């Protein structure tokens, strides 16, 4: 039987799709034939990404959404259903780096804000999308996680980044739990575990660590990539390619799993 990687007629709902990893994932799905719905807070980024996708000959719709706000999530999913009648693929990508400080100095609002976006927001979007996937007994959910939620490895470790690490650990458990719940409906749920991904977010993290430690960002980067077997951070499009694979028939027996896509991060 031929493996289907053509997503023509499919709709992918991608959170955080206006920039960075989400933008790259959106473009990969468009290249595979899918229509993409981009949900994120930054309207300018969303509109620019839509223009870039349309220039590729693809179809994209932007829905400004803060996934930490329940009413906005409900509205964004319903707008997608009203326009397209379906959501075949969900990519939970939205997230933030969170504060950079020890727990002894943690502010409650910073902790809560990080988990509300990085963990609770993904649950809200998953919940609303499943209301439409379950009746159709089909669908794919892909969660963008991080090694900080499993090993504590990353750029200079995850020292002083406990809210982010806790949220990513929660996403792994959420992925496994939901996969068990919805497998009987033919819905697959998997996570991609990234580490350093070349792009604006990782540069911001490096700059914060450099400032904290009183060193240059270049020295942080040089030391960090020594812990990657491939000697480099993963590219955003490489994450997108794995997402397309997980949503394809080539991965039809894969669910409840965390797939590493981190260029061989090691201790």
C-alpha positions as CSV (number, residue, x, y, z in Angstrom):
1,X,0.0,0.0,0.0
2,X,1.3,3.4,-1.0
3,X,2.2,5.8,1.9
4,X,0.1,9.0,1.7
5,X,2.0,12.2,2.3
6,X,-0.4,14.4,0.2
7,X,-2.5,16.5,2.6
8,X,-4.7,18.0,-0.1
9,X,-8.2,18.6,1.3
10,X,-6.9,18.5,4.9
11,X,-6.9,21.4,7.4
12,X,-4.2,21.9,9.9
13,X,-4.7,24.1,12.9
14,X,-1.4,25.4,14.2
15,X,-1.0,27.4,17.3
16,X,1.9,29.9,17.5
17,X,1.9,29.7,13.7
18,X,2.9,33.3,13.0
19,X,6.6,32.9,13.6
20,X,9.5,30.6,14.5
21,X,8.9,26.9,14.6
22,X,5.1,27.3,14.1
23,X,5.6,29.2,10.9
24,X,8.1,26.6,9.6
25,X,5.6,23.8,10.5
26,X,2.8,25.7,8.7
27,X,4.9,26.0,5.5
28,X,5.8,22.3,5.6
29,X,2.2,21.3,5.8
30,X,1.3,23.8,2.9
31,X,4.1,22.2,0.8
32,X,2.4,18.9,1.5
33,X,-1.0,20.3,0.2
34,X,-2.8,21.2,3.4
35,X,-4.7,24.4,4.2
36,X,-3.4,25.9,7.4
37,X,-5.2,27.9,10.1
38,X,-2.7,30.0,12.2
39,X,-3.6,30.9,15.7
40,X,-1.3,33.3,17.7
41,X,-1.3,36.5,19.6
42,X,0.9,38.7,17.3
43,X,-1.4,39.9,14.5
44,X,1.4,41.4,12.4
45,X,3.4,38.1,12.4
46,X,0.2,36.2,11.5
47,X,-0.6,38.5,8.6
48,X,3.0,38.3,7.3
49,X,3.0,34.6,7.4
50,X,-0.3,34.3,5.6
51,X,1.2,36.5,2.8
52,X,4.3,34.3,2.6
53,X,2.2,31.2,2.3
54,X,-0.1,32.7,-0.3
55,X,3.1,33.7,-2.3
56,X,4.0,30.0,-2.2
57,X,0.6,29.2,-3.8
58,X,-0.8,27.8,-0.5
59,X,-3.9,28.7,1.5
60,X,-3.7,30.1,5.0
61,X,-6.1,31.8,7.4
62,X,-5.0,33.8,10.5
63,X,-7.1,33.9,13.7
64,X,-5.6,36.1,16.4
65,X,-5.7,34.0,19.5
66,X,-4.3,34.0,23.0
67,X,-4.5,30.3,23.8
68,X,-4.4,31.0,27.6
69,X,-7.8,32.6,27.3
70,X,-10.5,29.9,27.1
71,X,-13.1,32.0,25.3
72,X,-10.6,32.9,22.6
73,X,-9.7,29.2,22.0
74,X,-13.3,28.2,21.8
75,X,-13.9,31.1,19.3
76,X,-10.9,30.2,17.1
77,X,-11.8,26.6,16.8
78,X,-15.4,27.3,16.0
79,X,-14.4,29.9,13.3
80,X,-12.3,27.2,11.7
81,X,-15.1,24.7,11.7
82,X,-17.5,27.3,10.4
83,X,-15.2,28.1,7.5
84,X,-13.8,24.7,6.6
85,X,-16.1,22.2,8.3
86,X,-13.1,20.2,9.7
87,X,-9.8,20.1,11.5
88,X,-7.7,17.1,10.5
89,X,-4.4,18.0,12.1
90,X,-3.7,20.0,15.3
91,X,-0.2,21.2,16.1
92,X,0.1,22.5,19.7
93,X,3.2,24.7,19.2
94,X,2.4,27.9,21.2
95,X,4.6,28.6,24.2
96,X,7.0,31.0,25.8
97,X,10.4,30.8,27.4
98,X,9.1,31.9,30.9
99,X,11.2,33.7,33.5
100,X,14.8,33.0,34.2
101,X,15.2,32.9,38.0
102,X,15.6,30.4,40.8
103,X,12.5,29.0,42.5
104,X,13.4,30.8,45.7
105,X,12.8,34.1,43.9
106,X,9.9,33.0,41.7
107,X,6.9,35.3,41.4
108,X,3.6,33.4,41.4
109,X,2.2,35.4,38.4
110,X,5.3,34.5,36.3
111,X,4.9,30.8,37.2
112,X,1.2,30.8,36.5
113,X,1.5,32.7,33.2
114,X,4.1,30.3,31.8
115,X,2.0,27.2,32.6
116,X,-1.2,28.9,31.4
117,X,0.4,29.3,27.9
118,X,2.8,26.4,27.7
119,X,0.6,23.7,29.3
120,X,-3.0,24.7,30.0
121,X,-3.4,26.5,26.6
122,X,-2.5,23.3,24.8
123,X,-5.0,21.4,26.8
124,X,-7.7,23.9,25.9
125,X,-7.0,23.8,22.2
126,X,-6.8,20.0,22.3
127,X,-10.1,19.8,24.1
128,X,-12.0,22.0,21.6
129,X,-10.5,20.3,18.6
130,X,-11.3,16.8,19.9
131,X,-15.0,17.8,20.0
132,X,-14.8,17.8,16.2
133,X,-12.3,15.0,15.6
134,X,-14.0,12.4,17.8
135,X,-17.3,12.3,15.9
136,X,-15.3,11.8,12.6
137,X,-13.2,9.2,14.3
138,X,-10.0,10.5,12.7
139,X,-7.4,13.1,13.3
140,X,-3.8,13.8,14.3
141,X,-2.5,15.9,17.2
142,X,1.1,16.9,17.4
143,X,2.6,18.5,20.5
144,X,5.8,20.5,20.3
145,X,7.7,19.7,23.5
146,X,11.2,20.1,24.7
147,X,13.9,18.0,26.3
148,X,13.7,20.3,29.4
149,X,10.6,18.4,30.3
150,X,12.3,15.0,30.3
151,X,16.0,15.2,31.0
152,X,16.7,18.8,32.1
153,X,19.2,19.1,29.3
154,X,19.3,22.1,27.1
155,X,21.1,25.4,26.7
156,X,23.1,25.6,29.9
157,X,20.7,23.1,31.4
158,X,17.3,24.3,32.7
159,X,18.6,25.8,35.8
160,X,16.4,28.8,36.8
161,X,13.8,27.8,34.2
162,X,11.6,25.6,36.4
163,X,8.2,26.9,35.0
164,X,9.2,26.1,31.4
165,X,10.6,22.6,32.4
166,X,7.5,21.8,34.4
167,X,5.2,22.8,31.6
168,X,7.1,20.7,29.1
169,X,7.0,17.7,31.4
170,X,3.3,18.2,31.7
171,X,2.9,18.3,27.9
172,X,4.6,14.9,27.7
173,X,2.1,13.4,30.2
174,X,-0.8,15.1,28.4
175,X,0.3,13.6,25.1
176,X,0.4,10.1,26.5
177,X,-2.9,10.4,28.4
178,X,-4.8,11.9,25.5
179,X,-3.4,9.3,23.1
180,X,-4.8,6.5,25.4
181,X,-8.2,8.3,25.6
182,X,-8.7,8.8,21.9
183,X,-7.0,5.9,20.3
184,X,-10.4,4.1,20.0
185,X,-11.5,6.8,17.7
186,X,-8.6,6.4,15.3
187,X,-7.0,9.7,16.5
188,X,-3.2,9.7,17.0
189,X,-1.4,12.0,19.5
190,X,2.4,12.4,19.5
191,X,5.0,14.8,20.7
192,X,8.1,16.2,19.1
193,X,10.9,16.8,21.7
194,X,13.2,19.6,20.6
195,X,16.1,21.3,22.3
196,X,18.0,24.2,20.8
197,X,16.2,25.2,17.6
198,X,17.9,27.9,15.5
199,X,15.7,30.9,15.6
200,X,14.6,34.1,17.5
201,X,13.4,32.2,20.6
202,X,16.7,30.4,21.3
203,X,18.6,33.6,20.7
204,X,16.6,35.3,23.3
205,X,17.3,32.5,25.8
206,X,21.0,32.6,25.0
207,X,21.1,36.4,25.6
208,X,19.3,36.1,28.9
209,X,21.7,33.3,30.1
210,X,24.7,35.4,28.9
211,X,23.4,38.4,30.8
212,X,22.8,36.3,33.9
213,X,26.3,34.8,33.8
214,X,28.2,37.8,32.7
215,X,29.5,36.3,29.5
216,X,29.0,36.8,25.8
217,X,26.1,35.1,23.9
218,X,28.7,33.7,21.5
219,X,30.5,31.8,24.3
220,X,27.1,30.3,25.4
221,X,26.4,29.2,21.9
222,X,29.8,27.6,21.3
223,X,29.6,25.7,24.6
224,X,26.0,24.6,23.9
225,X,26.5,23.1,20.5
226,X,29.3,20.9,21.9
227,X,26.5,18.9,23.5
228,X,24.8,18.1,20.2
229,X,26.0,15.0,18.2
230,X,25.5,16.9,15.0
231,X,27.4,19.9,16.3
232,X,24.5,22.3,15.6
233,X,21.0,23.3,16.8
234,X,18.1,21.9,14.9
235,X,16.6,24.1,12.1
236,X,12.9,25.1,12.4
237,X,12.1,23.4,9.1
238,X,13.5,20.1,10.4
239,X,10.9,20.2,13.1
240,X,8.2,20.9,10.4
241,X,9.3,17.8,8.5
242,X,8.9,15.6,11.5
243,X,5.5,17.0,12.1
244,X,4.4,16.2,8.6
245,X,5.8,12.7,9.0
246,X,3.8,12.1,12.2
247,X,0.6,13.3,10.6
248,X,1.2,11.0,7.5
249,X,0.2,7.4,6.8
250,X,3.9,6.6,7.3
251,X,3.4,7.0,11.0
252,X,0.0,5.2,11.2
253,X,1.2,2.9,14.0
254,X,2.8,5.7,16.1
255,X,0.8,7.2,18.9
256,X,1.4,8.3,22.5
257,X,5.1,8.7,21.7
258,X,7.7,11.4,22.1
259,X,9.9,11.7,19.0
260,X,13.3,13.3,19.5
261,X,14.3,15.9,16.9
262,X,17.1,17.6,18.7
263,X,20.3,17.0,16.6
264,X,21.5,14.4,19.1
265,X,21.5,16.3,22.3
266,X,23.5,14.5,25.0
267,X,24.9,15.2,28.5
